[in-house]
Amino acid sequence: MDNINKQIKQLRKKARLTQVEFSKRSGVGLRFLRELEQGKATVRLDKVNTVLEFLGYHLEIKPTNREDRQKD
């Protein structure tokens, strides 16, 4: 499975937007977008959500297996 940064980059390219165009239209800074697509570990989750929302996606937290669900 691809990392979220790779998926976002693929979705941006599929939308035929450059990083500059995407940055302007989605409301996130160009530097942030570049760091996000490069997989920088310190990106802000709120801005990641802004990018995903612009693309029509969202993050969802799910347990990885049954044992994890039983611990709650």
C-alpha positions in Angstrom: 0.0 0.0 0.0 1.3 3.5 -0.8 1.9 6.0 1.9 -0.5 8.9 2.1 2.1 11.3 0.6 2.3 9.2 -2.5 -1.5 8.9 -2.8 -1.9 12.6 -2.5 0.7 13.3 -5.1 -1.0 10.8 -7.5 -4.4 12.3 -6.9 -3.0 15.8 -7.5 -1.5 14.7 -10.8 -4.7 12.9 -11.8 -6.5 16.2 -11.3 -3.9 17.6 -13.7 -2.8 20.3 -11.2 0.8 21.5 -10.6 1.9 21.9 -7.1 1.6 25.7 -7.5 -2.0 25.4 -8.8 -3.0 22.9 -6.2 -1.5 25.1 -3.4 -3.5 28.1 -4.5 -6.8 26.3 -5.1 -6.7 24.2 -1.9 -5.5 27.0 0.4 -2.4 25.4 1.7 1.1 26.8 1.3 3.4 25.6 -1.5 6.1 24.7 0.9 3.7 22.6 3.0 2.5 20.7 -0.1 6.0 20.0 -1.3 7.0 18.7 2.2 3.8 16.6 2.3 4.4 15.0 -1.1 8.0 14.3 -0.1 6.8 12.4 3.0 8.2 14.8 5.7 7.3 13.4 9.0 6.4 16.7 10.7 3.6 17.9 8.5 0.5 19.3 10.3 -2.5 16.9 10.3 -5.0 19.8 10.0 -3.4 20.8 6.7 -3.3 17.2 5.5 -7.0 17.1 6.2 -7.5 20.3 4.2 -5.6 18.8 1.2 -7.6 15.6 1.5 -10.9 17.5 1.7 -10.0 19.4 -1.4 -9.5 16.1 -3.2 -12.8 14.7 -1.9 -11.2 12.3 0.7 -10.9 12.0 4.4 -8.8 10.2 7.0 -10.4 7.4 9.1 -9.1 5.6 12.1 -9.8 1.9 12.1 -8.5 -0.9 14.2 -5.9 -3.1 12.5 -7.3 -6.3 13.9 -9.8 -7.8 16.2 -7.5 -7.8 19.2 -7.0 -4.1 19.0 -10.8 -3.5 19.1 -11.2 -5.7 22.2 -8.7 -3.6 24.2 -11.0 -0.5 24.1 
